[in-house]
Amino acid sequence: MEKSIAEMQREVDLYISQFKEGYFSPLAMLARMSEEVGELAREVNHEFGEKPKKASEADNSIELELGDILFITICFANSLGIDLAQAHDKVMHKFNTRDANRWTPKNTD
């Protein structure tokens, strides 16, 4: 069953609301997000780049790293009262208008 973005935001909020600490500050979350993006970069480099993993390194996956980034993104949005579905709609509108003629469309033959 697919989850909506709103459902994911509620699920993360229910999880975080169990703890006295609550959400981290925006600066702490930005640092956390940067860490997670670095971990994703490392995994992508191991899988598609020239740097193979050492035999002693754990087998993290790109999927898990993307999941971590999604989680921290949802935490960040929740802490600031941002509806990610609305944010997505605004970004798509921007791409569909500003970048409407930027890329070469695929042939629809």
Contact map, one row per residue, 1 for C-alpha under 8 A:
1110000000000000000000000000000000000000000000000000000000000000000000000000000000000000000000000000000000000
1111000000000000000000000000000000000000000000000000000000000000000000000000000000000000000000000000000000000
1111101100000000000000000000000000000000000000000000000000000000000000000000000000000000000000000000000000000
0111111100000000000000000000000000000000000000000000000000000000000000000000000000000000000000000000000000000
0011111110000000000000000000000000000000000000000000000000000000000000000000000000011000000000000000000000000
0001111111000000000000000000000000000000000000000000000000000000000000000000000000111000000000000000000000000
0011111111100000000000000000000000000000000000000000000000000000000000000000000000000000000000000000000000000
0011111111110000000000000000000000000000000000000000000000000000000000000100000000000000000000000000000000000
0000111111111000000000000000000000000000000000000000000000000000000000000110010000000000000000000000000000000
0000011111111100000000000000000000000000000000000000000000000000000000000000000000000000000000000000000000000
0000001111111110000000000000000000000000000000000000000000000000000000000000000000000000000000000000000000000
0000000111111111000000000000000000000000000000000000000000000000000000100110000000000000000000000000000000000
0000000011111111100000000000000000000000000000000000000000000000000000000010010000000000000000000000000000000
0000000001111111110000000000000000000000000000000000000000000000000000000000000000000000000000000000000000000
0000000000111111111000000000000000000000000000000000000000000000000000000000000000000000000000000000000000000
0000000000011111111001100000000000000000000000000000000000000000000000000000000000000000000000000000000000000
0000000000001111111101000000000000000000000000000000000000000000000000000000000000000000000000000000000000000
0000000000000111111101000000000000000000000000000000000000000000000000000000000000000000000000000000000000000
0000000000000011111111000000000000000000000000000000000000000000000000000000000000000000000000000000000000000
0000000000000000111111000000000000000000000000000000000000000000000000000000000000000000000000000000000000000
0000000000000000001111110000000000000000000000000000000000000000000000000000000000000000000000000000000000000
0000000000000001111111110000000000000000000000000000000000000000000000000000000000000000000000000000000000000
0000000000000001000011111000000000000000000000000000000000000000000000000011001000000000000000000000000000000
0000000000000000000011111101100000000000000000000000000000000000000000000000000000000000000000000000000000000
0000000000000000000000111111100000000000000000000000000000000000000000000000000000000000000000000000000000000
0000000000000000000000011111110000000000000000000000000000000000000000000001001000000000000000000000000000000
0000000000000000000000001111111000000000000000000000000000000000000000000000000000000000000000000000000000000
0000000000000000000000011111111100000000000000000000000000000000000000000000000000000000000000000000000000000
0000000000000000000000011111111110000000000000000000000000000000000000010011000000000000000000000000000000000
0000000000000000000000000111111111000000000000000000000000000000000000000000000000000000000000000000000000000
0000000000000000000000000011111111100000000000000000000000000000000000000000000000000000000000000000000000000
0000000000000000000000000001111111110000000000000000000000000000000000010000000000000000000000000000000000000
0000000000000000000000000000111111111000000000000000000000000000000010011000000000000000000000000000000000000
0000000000000000000000000000011111111100000000000000000000000000000000000000000000000000000000000000000000000
0000000000000000000000000000001111111110000000000000000000000000000000000000000000000000000000000000000000000
0000000000000000000000000000000111111111000000000000000000000000100110000000000000000000000000000000000000000
0000000000000000000000000000000011111111100000000000000000000000100010000000000000000000000000000000000000000
0000000000000000000000000000000001111111110000000000000000000000000000000000000000000000000000000000000000000
0000000000000000000000000000000000111111111000000000000000000000100000000000000000000000000000000000000000000
0000000000000000000000000000000000011111111100000000000000000100110000000000000000000000000000000000000000000
0000000000000000000000000000000000001111111110000000000000000000000000000000000000000000000000000000000000000
0000000000000000000000000000000000000111111111000000000000000000000000000000000000000000000000000000000000000
0000000000000000000000000000000000000011111111100000000000011100000000000000000000000000000000000000000000000
0000000000000000000000000000000000000001111111111000000000000100000000000000000000000000000000000000000000000
0000000000000000000000000000000000000000111111111111000000000000000000000000000000000000000000000000000000000
0000000000000000000000000000000000000000011111111111100000000000000000000000000000000000000000000000000000000
0000000000000000000000000000000000000000001111111001000000000000000000000000000000000000000000000000000000000
0000000000000000000000000000000000000000000111111100000000000000000000000000000000000000000000000000000000000
0000000000000000000000000000000000000000000111111111000000000000000000000000000000000000000000000000000000000
0000000000000000000000000000000000000000000011011111000000000000000000000000000000000000000000000000000000000
0000000000000000000000000000000000000000000011001111100000000000000000000000000000000000000000000000000000000
0000000000000000000000000000000000000000000011101111110000000000000000000000000000000000000000000000000000000
0000000000000000000000000000000000000000000001000011111010000000000000000000000000000000000000000000000000000
0000000000000000000000000000000000000000000000000001111110000000000000000000000000000000000000000000000000000
0000000000000000000000000000000000000000000000000000111110000000000000000000000000000000000000000000000000000
0000000000000000000000000000000000000000000000000000011111000000000000000000000000000000000000000000000000000
0000000000000000000000000000000000000000000000000000111111100000000000000000000000000000000000000000000000000
0000000000000000000000000000000000000000000000000000000111110000000000000000000000000000000000000000000000000
0000000000000000000000000000000000000000000000000000000011111000000000000000000000000000000000000000000000000
0000000000000000000000000000000000000000001000000000000001111101100000000000000000000000000000000000000000000
0000000000000000000000000000000000000000001000000000000000111111100000000000000000000000000000000000000000000
0000000000000000000000000000000000000001001100000000000000011111110000000000000000000000000000000000000000000
0000000000000000000000000000000000000000000000000000000000001111111000000000000000000000000000000000000000000
0000000000000000000000000000000000000000000000000000000000011111111100000000000000000000000000000000000000000
0000000000000000000000000000000000011011000000000000000000011111111110000000000000000000000000000000000000000
0000000000000000000000000000000000000001000000000000000000000111111111000000000000000000000000000000000000000
0000000000000000000000000000000000000000000000000000000000000011111111100000000000000000000000000000000000000
0000000000000000000000000000000000010000000000000000000000000001111111110000000000000000000000000000000000000
0000000000000000000000000000000010011000000000000000000000000000111111111000000000000000000000000000000000000
0000000000000000000000000000000000000000000000000000000000000000011111111100000000000000000000000000000000000
0000000000010000000000000000000000000000000000000000000000000000001111111110000000000000000000000000000000000
0000000000000000000000000000100110000000000000000000000000000000000111111111000000000000000000000000000000000
0000000000000000000000000000000010000000000000000000000000000000000011111111100000000000000000000000000000000
0000000110010000000000000000000000000000000000000000000000000000000001111111110000010000000000000000000000000
0000000010011000000000100000100000000000000000000000000000000000000000111111111000000000000000000000000000000
0000000000000000000000100100100000000000000000000000000000000000000000011111111100000000000000000000000000000
0000000000000000000000000000000000000000000000000000000000000000000000001111111111110000000000000000000000000
0000000010001000000000000000000000000000000000000000000000000000000000000111111111100000000000000000000000000
0000000000000000000000100100000000000000000000000000000000000000000000000011111111000000000000000000000000000
0000000000000000000000000000000000000000000000000000000000000000000000000001111111000000000000000000000000000
0000000000000000000000000000000000000000000000000000000000000000000000000000111111100000000000000000000000000
0000000000000000000000000000000000000000000000000000000000000000000000000000111111110010000000000000000000000
0000010000000000000000000000000000000000000000000000000000000000000000000000110011111110000000000000000000000
0000110000000000000000000000000000000000000000000000000000000000000000000100100001111111000000000000000000000
0000110000000000000000000000000000000000000000000000000000000000000000000000000000111111100000000000000000000
0000000000000000000000000000000000000000000000000000000000000000000000000000000000111111110000000000000000000
0000000000000000000000000000000000000000000000000000000000000000000000000000000001111111111000000000000000000
0000000000000000000000000000000000000000000000000000000000000000000000000000000000011111111100000000000000000
0000000000000000000000000000000000000000000000000000000000000000000000000000000000001111111110000000000000000
0000000000000000000000000000000000000000000000000000000000000000000000000000000000000111111111000000000000000
0000000000000000000000000000000000000000000000000000000000000000000000000000000000000011111111100000000000000
0000000000000000000000000000000000000000000000000000000000000000000000000000000000000001111111110000000000000
0000000000000000000000000000000000000000000000000000000000000000000000000000000000000000111111111000000000000
0000000000000000000000000000000000000000000000000000000000000000000000000000000000000000011111111110000000000
0000000000000000000000000000000000000000000000000000000000000000000000000000000000000000001111111111000000000
0000000000000000000000000000000000000000000000000000000000000000000000000000000000000000000111111111000000000
0000000000000000000000000000000000000000000000000000000000000000000000000000000000000000000011111111000000000
0000000000000000000000000000000000000000000000000000000000000000000000000000000000000000000001111111100000000
0000000000000000000000000000000000000000000000000000000000000000000000000000000000000000000001111111111000000
0000000000000000000000000000000000000000000000000000000000000000000000000000000000000000000000111111111000000
0000000000000000000000000000000000000000000000000000000000000000000000000000000000000000000000000111111100000
0000000000000000000000000000000000000000000000000000000000000000000000000000000000000000000000000011111100000
0000000000000000000000000000000000000000000000000000000000000000000000000000000000000000000000000011111110000
0000000000000000000000000000000000000000000000000000000000000000000000000000000000000000000000000000111111000
0000000000000000000000000000000000000000000000000000000000000000000000000000000000000000000000000000001111100
0000000000000000000000000000000000000000000000000000000000000000000000000000000000000000000000000000000111110
0000000000000000000000000000000000000000000000000000000000000000000000000000000000000000000000000000000011111
0000000000000000000000000000000000000000000000000000000000000000000000000000000000000000000000000000000001111
0000000000000000000000000000000000000000000000000000000000000000000000000000000000000000000000000000000000111
